[in-house]
Amino acid sequence: MAVLQHELTLGEAADLLFRALPGYRVEILQGRLTVTPPPDGSHALSLSWLVVAFDRAGAREAGLRYVQGVGLWLPTLPDDFAIPDFSIVDEDFRDALVQKNCYAPNVFRLVVEVTSSNWSDDLGPKVECYAEAGVPVYVVVDRKHDEVLLYRDPVNGKYPAPERHKRGQSVPVPASVGIGLDLPVDTLLDGD
């Protein structure tokens, strides 16, 4: 009996992992397959609070949408994509579908990642990938180091040094997002 072997592409491997690990987030960052476990309670509460905060600030009325777990197609390598925890996108973002439930980076105005066990991805490859994609604002809720980092206005595919915000402070949402809002660091880190 002949056995045919087929080497999987990264995209095929990601699809298999996605189906085999329900609840896990599968991404390809800089040609590297990453798998993130489901969020813990504080992580989930932070994201729920962001939905409420942006809703109260009038995001929908400003022509924006807030979404969780929507794919962002990355220009770094052919199969690269990320699935941010939370994003503010243009109202018509669904018209920018690229493939695999991922949308073109130009419709993303703000991306938020809340760190989990693989926190180094949020602080390393994702900073580089989101900057190269031209995402105007990237917020990292860094639970590992107990601070919130604000990256903004990438130039030539790189973000300037981040603004660091500690407990007791607020992170101002930059005007480029299209809505005025201050995000309390403690609420972002703790979930409520």
Order of alpha helices (4+ residues) and beta strands (2+ residues): alpha-beta-beta-alpha-beta-beta-beta-beta-beta-beta-beta-alpha-alpha-beta-beta-beta-beta-beta-alpha
